[in-house]
Amino acid sequence: MTPPTRIPFPVVDEVSRHCLQEEEPETVHIEVHLPGRLDRSRLRKAFLEALHRHPRILMREAPGGRYRRRYEWELTTEPDVEVVSFPTPGRNALRDARTRALMETPPLSLSPPIRLEVVEEAGPAEGSEATDLAGVHPPQGRGAAPISGSAAGRDQPPPARTRKTTSTVLFLTINHTALDGPACLRILATAAEIYGGKDNSPTPAPTRPQEPPAPPENAPSNWTRPARVAQGTPENSPGNGLLVTELALPHRPKGSPYTVNDQLMVTTALTIAHWNKEHGQSPRPLRITMPVDDRPRDTTMPIGNGTRLVEVPFAPDELRHGPDDMPAFLRRTAQRTRALKSLPRPQLGHGAGLLTAPVTPVAWRAALTRGLRRAAAPWTSTTLLSNIGRIPYPLDFGEEAGRAHAVWFSAPARMPRGLTVTTASTADRLHLALRWSRALLSHSDGTHLRDLFEHYLHTTEVAP
């Protein structure tokens, strides 16, 4: 019998594997909302076929000796577990699925390290939902309906404007040590094509005119200690909280020198600056981590953790401006993000490559990596903004299930950042997920940050 193929952990996977924490799981959650129903056996068959068409996802961590030099992925020909499950329908099914996506990580020891839950009859349309693991809260503002992970058996009052639906929500939970969101969305698009029999090829990305290189600017140094997100009202239990909401895409005048991503970057910076000022923090430079994904979106897309991280700095003076300053602020941000994207750089920087060189046993490197992570915590970026952008696939599951009308992502929100902002757009709507460490913020804090984000997003809609 031929032994399974083994692949050494890439740099990103190894660093993540070294720094795992049980209290704050490294999961990425994706939820896809469909207007109709899916056939169970047909979906299972389609998703299994999608896994076989992208065999790099069929992997598990290979066992190894105490003094091994590398972690290795072991590729399997078939899944070790049933990936697709159908939780019992009910009024709390959607809430409970979100909670599992935050709290329960698919194990690395079983292939593949993902889980797909299909929640049927999701109830009211989820335009603005929140997962708060502390308890049940009444609806707050614009129809938001908070839900709880620790009170699964309790009754809760029905959310405002309830209407009966027969919709389906797909919850894809990913172990971020092995995979990222865009790669798993590619798998789901393949499954949709197999299931519905319709073309789910990605739409071409919008072409933008090539801009000349921006002149150097006096941006804050990345060696400066950045601001932290000010502590709100932390909860007693560990883990992450989550709030998802749907907003209008920000207006951008035709021919603008900036993109929606730049508007979201400015919005995130202004939101955190406002929050910190409210909580008595003195002004400090902000640094916002931005994942950049250069992979193709077709079936040749490499599966794994494929994004590289850049850090966008903001000086305190930039965050104090009036409406007349916004066009210039957006242009500066666009120049900054374009310059950072164009620089060739390893995924986690040059230092991570040296840290993961297999010259010592992997257990020794793990201890060193964790120690350096703790020492570097004050210099960690303020927050992470992951803008998936326009979902490139139709995610069309055929006539009965229909095409996705909302897609949310959320990235892990471990301390010291403690807050991540993830956005995607589908059907000309912006789908925002705020995820936070419960050691830093509470649900009410998340709701306030959501309101601030919506306000500042509107301020970026300026005339040319």
C-alpha positions in Angstrom: 0.0 0.0 0.0 1.4 3.4 -1.0 1.9 5.7 2.0 0.0 9.0 1.9 1.7 12.0 0.4 3.1 14.4 2.9 3.6 18.2 2.6 5.6 20.3 5.0 3.6 23.0 6.7 4.0 26.4 5.0 5.2 29.3 7.1 1.7 30.6 7.8 0.4 27.2 8.9 3.4 26.5 11.2 3.2 29.9 13.0 -0.5 29.4 13.5 0.0 25.9 14.7 2.6 27.1 17.3 0.2 29.7 18.7 -3.1 27.8 19.1 -5.1 28.7 22.2 -8.1 26.7 23.3 -9.9 29.7 24.8 -9.9 31.6 21.5 -10.2 29.1 18.6 -8.6 29.9 15.3 -11.7 29.5 13.2 -12.9 31.3 10.1 -16.7 31.3 9.6 -18.5 31.7 6.3 -22.3 31.8 6.1 -24.1 31.8 2.8 -27.9 32.6 2.7 -30.0 31.0 0.0 -33.6 31.7 -0.7 -34.7 28.1 -1.1 -34.2 24.5 0.0 -31.4 22.0 -0.7 -31.8 18.2 -1.1 -29.6 16.6 1.5 -28.2 13.6 -0.3 -27.6 15.6 -3.4 -25.7 18.3 -1.5 -23.6 15.7 0.3 -22.7 14.1 -3.0 -21.9 17.5 -4.7 -19.7 18.7 -1.8 -17.8 15.4 -1.7 -17.2 15.7 -5.5 -16.0 19.3 -4.9 -13.5 18.1 -2.3 -12.1 15.5 -4.8 -11.8 18.2 -7.5 -9.6 20.2 -5.1 -7.7 17.4 -3.4 -5.3 19.7 -1.5 -8.2 20.3 1.0 -8.2 16.6 1.9 -5.5 16.8 4.5 -4.8 16.1 8.1 -1.8 16.8 10.4 0.5 13.8 10.1 1.7 12.3 13.4 5.4 12.9 14.2 8.1 12.2 16.8 9.0 14.5 19.6 12.1 15.8 17.9 10.8 16.2 14.4 11.9 19.2 12.4 8.6 20.0 10.7 4.9 19.7 11.0 3.5 17.9 7.9 0.2 17.7 6.2 -0.9 14.2 5.1 -3.1 14.1 2.0 -5.9 11.6 2.1 -7.9 10.1 -0.8 -11.3 10.4 1.1 -12.6 12.4 4.0 -12.0 10.9 7.5 -15.4 12.3 8.7 -18.8 13.3 7.2 -18.2 16.9 6.4 -21.8 18.0 5.8 -24.4 17.9 8.6 -28.0 19.0 9.0 -28.7 20.3 12.5 -32.3 19.9 13.8 -34.4 22.8 12.5 -35.7 25.2 15.1 -36.0 28.8 16.2 -32.5 28.6 17.7 -30.8 26.6 15.0 -29.2 29.7 13.3 -27.9 31.1 16.6 -26.5 27.7 17.6 -24.7 27.2 14.3 -23.0 30.6 14.6 -22.0 29.7 18.1 -20.4 26.4 17.0 -18.6 28.3 14.3 -16.9 30.5 16.9 -16.4 27.9 19.6 -15.7 24.5 18.0 -12.7 24.1 15.7 -12.6 21.3 13.2 -9.7 19.2 14.4 -6.4 19.1 12.4 -6.1 15.4 13.0 -9.1 14.6 10.7 -9.3 15.2 7.0 -10.5 17.7 5.9 -10.3 20.4 8.7 -13.6 22.0 7.7 -17.3 21.6 8.6 -20.4 22.4 6.6 -23.7 22.8 8.5 -26.9 23.3 6.6 -29.5 25.2 8.7 -33.0 24.8 7.2 -35.9 27.1 7.8 -33.8 29.8 9.2 -36.8 32.0 10.2 -36.7 35.7 9.6 -34.4 37.3 7.1 -31.0 37.8 8.8 -30.3 41.4 7.8 -28.7 42.2 11.1 -27.9 39.4 13.6 -25.6 39.2 16.5 -24.0 36.3 18.3 -23.2 37.2 21.9 -22.0 34.3 24.0 -23.0 36.0 27.3 -26.7 35.7 27.2 -30.0 36.7 25.4 -30.6 40.3 24.7 -33.7 42.1 23.3 -33.5 43.4 19.7 -31.5 46.6 19.4 -31.9 49.2 16.6 -32.8 48.7 13.0 -34.2 45.2 13.6 -31.0 43.7 15.0 -31.7 40.4 16.7 -29.0 39.4 19.2 -28.6 35.7 19.8 -26.8 33.7 22.5 -24.5 30.7 22.5 -24.5 29.9 26.2 -28.3 29.9 26.6 -29.2 27.3 23.9 -32.2 26.0 25.8 -33.8 29.2 26.8 -36.7 30.8 25.1 -36.2 34.3 23.7 -38.7 36.9 22.5 -39.3 36.8 18.7 -37.3 39.4 16.8 -38.9 42.4 15.3 -40.6 42.2 11.9 -40.7 38.4 11.9 -41.8 36.8 8.6 -42.0 33.1 7.7 -39.4 31.9 5.2 -38.2 28.6 3.7 -34.6 29.7 3.3 -31.4 27.8 3.9 -28.1 29.0 5.5 -24.8 27.2 4.8 -22.3 27.5 7.6 -18.8 26.7 6.7 -16.4 26.5 9.6 -12.7 26.4 8.8 -9.6 25.6 10.9 -7.5 28.7 10.0 -4.3 26.9 10.7 -4.9 24.9 7.5 -7.1 27.1 5.3 -8.5 30.5 4.7 -11.9 31.9 3.7 -11.3 32.6 0.0 -10.0 29.1 -0.6 -13.0 27.4 1.0 -15.4 29.7 -0.9 -13.8 28.3 -4.0 -14.7 24.8 -2.8 -18.3 25.9 -2.1 -18.6 27.5 -5.6 -17.5 24.2 -7.2 -20.1 22.3 -5.0 -22.8 24.8 -6.2 -21.9 24.2 -9.8 -22.0 20.4 -9.4 -25.3 20.6 -7.4 -27.2 23.1 -9.6 -25.7 22.3 -12.9 -25.1 26.0 -13.6 -21.9 27.8 -14.4 -20.4 29.2 -11.3 -17.3 30.6 -12.9 -16.0 33.8 -11.3 -16.9 37.1 -12.8 -13.9 39.0 -14.0 -12.4 41.5 -11.5 -13.0 45.2 -12.5 -10.1 46.6 -14.5 -8.6 49.8 -13.2 -6.2 52.1 -15.0 -2.6 51.8 -14.0 -1.7 54.6 -11.7 1.9 56.0 -11.6 3.8 55.2 -8.4 2.8 57.5 -5.6 5.5 59.9 -4.2 6.9 59.1 -0.8 4.7 60.3 2.1 5.3 60.9 5.8 3.4 57.9 7.0 3.8 56.8 10.6 6.6 54.3 11.1 5.7 50.7 11.6 8.2 50.7 14.5 6.0 53.0 16.4 3.8 51.3 19.0 0.2 51.6 17.6 -3.0 52.3 19.5 -4.9 49.3 21.0 -8.6 49.1 20.8 -9.8 50.5 24.1 -11.3 48.0 26.5 -15.1 48.2 26.7 -17.1 46.0 29.1 -15.4 42.6 28.9 -17.2 39.4 29.7 -16.3 36.8 32.2 -16.1 33.8 29.9 -13.5 33.2 27.1 -14.0 33.1 23.4 -15.3 35.4 20.6 -18.5 37.4 20.1 -19.9 38.1 16.7 -22.2 40.6 15.1 -23.2 40.5 11.4 -25.2 43.2 9.7 -26.2 44.3 6.1 -25.5 47.8 4.9 -25.8 49.7 1.7 -22.6 49.8 -0.4 -21.0 53.2 0.0 -21.5 55.5 -3.0 -18.3 56.3 -4.9 -18.3 58.9 -7.6 -17.4 57.6 -11.1 -13.7 58.0 -11.8 -12.8 58.3 -8.1 -9.1 57.7 -7.4 -10.0 55.4 -4.5 -11.8 52.1 -4.2 -14.5 50.8 -1.8 -11.7 49.0 0.0 -10.1 52.4 0.7 -13.5 53.7 2.0 -13.7 50.7 4.3 -10.1 51.3 5.5 -10.9 54.9 6.3 -14.1 53.9 8.0 -12.4 51.4 10.2 -9.7 53.9 11.2 -12.2 56.6 12.1 -14.4 54.1 14.0 -11.6 53.0 16.2 -10.3 56.5 16.7 -13.8 57.6 17.8 -14.2 54.6 20.1 -10.8 55.1 21.7 -11.5 58.8 22.3 -14.8 58.0 24.0 -12.9 55.6 26.3 -10.3 58.2 27.3 -7.3 57.0 25.2 -4.8 59.6 24.1 -4.4 59.8 20.3 -1.9 57.3 18.9 -1.1 56.1 15.4 -3.2 53.3 14.2 -2.0 50.3 12.1 -4.6 48.2 10.3 -3.6 44.8 9.0 -5.0 44.2 5.5 -4.9 40.7 3.8 -3.9 40.8 0.1 -4.9 37.8 -2.0 -3.3 37.6 -5.5 -4.6 34.1 -6.3 -6.8 33.4 -9.3 -10.4 32.7 -8.5 -10.9 29.8 -11.0 -10.4 26.1 -10.4 -6.6 26.6 -10.5 -6.7 28.6 -7.2 -4.2 27.1 -4.8 -6.0 25.8 -1.7 -4.6 26.7 1.7 -3.6 29.9 3.5 -2.8 32.1 0.5 -3.1 35.7 1.6 -0.2 38.0 2.5 -0.5 40.6 5.2 0.3 44.3 4.9 -0.1 47.0 7.5 -1.7 50.3 6.7 -0.6 53.1 9.1 -2.6 56.2 10.1 -1.3 59.2 12.0 -3.4 60.8 14.7 -3.7 64.1 12.8 -5.2 62.2 9.8 -8.1 61.0 12.0 -9.1 64.5 13.1 -10.7 66.2 10.1 -13.9 67.8 8.8 -16.0 66.8 5.8 -13.9 69.0 3.5 -10.8 66.9 4.3 -12.4 63.6 3.4 -11.5 63.6 -0.4 -7.8 64.2 0.4 -7.9 61.6 3.2 -9.4 59.0 0.8 -6.8 59.8 -1.9 -3.9 59.5 0.6 -5.3 56.1 1.8 -5.6 54.9 -1.8 -2.0 55.8 -2.6 -0.9 54.1 0.6 -2.8 50.8 0.0 -1.7 50.7 -3.7 1.9 51.1 -2.7 1.7 48.4 0.0 0.0 45.9 -2.3 2.6 46.4 -5.0 5.6 45.7 -2.7 6.8 42.1 -3.0 6.7 40.6 0.5 6.4 37.1 2.1 3.1 36.3 3.6 4.1 37.1 7.2 7.3 39.0 6.5 10.9 37.9 6.3 11.2 37.2 10.0 8.6 34.5 10.0 10.6 32.6 7.3 13.7 32.6 9.6 11.6 31.6 12.6 10.2 28.5 10.8 13.5 27.3 9.2 13.7 23.5 10.0 17.1 23.7 11.7 15.9 22.8 15.2 13.1 20.5 16.5 9.7 22.0 15.8 8.8 22.0 19.6 11.7 24.3 20.3 10.7 26.7 17.6 7.1 26.6 18.9 8.3 27.8 22.4 10.4 30.5 20.8 7.5 31.7 18.5 5.1 31.9 21.5 7.6 33.8 23.5 8.3 36.3 20.7 4.6 36.7 20.1 4.0 37.7 23.7 7.0 40.1 23.6 5.8 41.7 20.4 2.2 42.1 21.5 2.5 45.9 22.1 3.6 46.3 18.5 0.9 44.2 17.0 -1.4 46.1 14.7 -4.5 47.8 16.1 -7.0 45.7 14.2 -7.5 43.6 11.0 -9.7 44.6 8.2 -10.4 41.8 5.8 -12.3 43.0 2.8 -13.3 40.0 0.6 -14.8 42.4 -1.9 -17.5 41.5 -4.3 -18.1 37.8 -4.1 -16.8 36.6 -7.4 -19.0 33.5 -7.7 -22.8 33.4 -8.3 -23.1 30.6 -5.7 -26.1 29.4 -7.7 -27.5 26.1 -6.4 -30.2 25.8 -9.1 -33.9 26.6 -9.3 -35.1 25.2 -6.0 -32.3 26.5 -3.7 -31.5 29.6 -5.7 -28.6 32.0 -5.7 -26.9 33.4 -2.6 -28.2 36.8 -1.6 -25.9 37.3 1.4 -22.5 36.0 2.3 -20.7 36.8 5.6 -17.2 36.0 6.7 -15.5 36.5 10.1 -11.9 36.1 11.0 -10.5 35.2 14.5 -10.3 38.0 17.0 -7.6 37.0 19.5 -5.9 39.4 21.8 -3.9 41.6 21.7 -5.9 42.9 18.7 -9.2 41.7 20.1 -11.3 43.0 17.2 -11.5 42.1 13.5 -13.6 43.6 10.8 -14.6 41.5 7.8 -16.6 42.7 4.8 -18.0 41.2 1.6 -20.5 42.4 -1.0 -23.3 40.4 -2.6 -26.3 41.6 -4.6 -25.1 45.2 -4.3 -25.2 45.1 -0.4 -22.3 45.2 2.0 -22.2 42.4 4.5 -20.2 43.4 7.6 -19.1 41.1 10.4 -17.6 42.4 13.6 -15.9 39.8 15.7 -14.3 40.5 19.1 -12.5 38.9 22.0 -14.9 38.7 24.9 -11.9 39.6 27.1 -12.0 43.0 25.5 -15.6 43.8 24.5 -19.2 42.8 25.1 -22.2 42.6 22.8 -23.3 46.1 23.6 -19.8 47.3 22.7 -20.1 45.5 19.4 -23.5 47.1 18.7 -22.0 50.6 19.4 -19.0 49.9 17.1 -21.4 48.7 14.4 -23.3 52.0 14.7 -20.1 54.0 14.5 -18.9 52.0 11.5 -22.2 52.7 9.7 -21.9 56.4 10.5 -18.4 56.8 9.2 -19.0 54.7 6.2 -21.6 57.3 5.2 -19.1 60.1 5.7 -16.9 58.6 3.0 -19.6 59.2 0.4 -18.2 62.5 -0.7 -18.5 64.5 -3.9 -15.5 64.5 -6.2 
